[in-house]
Amino acid sequence: MLQRIAVVDDSSEFQQLIDVMLQYLGIREIHHWASSLEALPKLIQNPPELLILDVMMSGMDGLNVWRELRTQPTTKSLPVIVCTAAINSIVHQEAQLNADPLTVILPKPFTLDELRHAMSRVAPLWQVVV
């Protein structure tokens, strides 16, 4: 059962929406960062059980965060859901992301069922408690 999930997204509206969805799915410990540069060292130092990561952010974009996480011993096996409203912006990286069994791409906007499915793909032992 997943207990700790981190969300890195610079949209406060998205953070509020994903909070409601995750709480509905039984997740109670949700950490948020609006800045990828602030989140990255904290994710490496104390990795969550799942990361929901936006692609388009100022500073370091989500794809560069994802690449850096994959180079670190503490986060190389971290399940990641990569979210983006601009799915066309990651066309060139899509093959690399899809080749990683611990990463799934989830286009925004998404439904609760799509989130649940993405979570079960990258964290197969996860179960919904509702």
Phi, psi and omega in degrees: 000124177290136179242321186242118178237140176248145178234124176243107182201135183276003179261117179294328177296317178295319180299320178294317180296313182294328175302311180299316181297312182295320178296321176300325180278003175097004179276128183248337181251102183236123179253137182240143168223136176268345182243123178294326180294326176284321184289320189307307181296327180289323177295320180291319182289320184220078186295141173283182176274342179204142177240131171253118193235122175284150180273309188269100177221155176284164184080248178257124180287166185298327180294322176290325174298312180303313179299317180295319179299324181288344179270349185264136180303324184283340186235006183295338179249018181286123174294133184228132170254115180268121182248142175202142174274343181250069185302330179293340181286346182246016183306317183288337180260355186302318180297318179296316179295316181291337179286343180269114182293347180259014179229138174226144178264131180231106180293139174271145353283156179227160180268169176300318179296321178294321176295314179302316180296316179298318179297319181289335177288319183267341178226075189300337180278354180291139178228143176281135181261358179273000000 
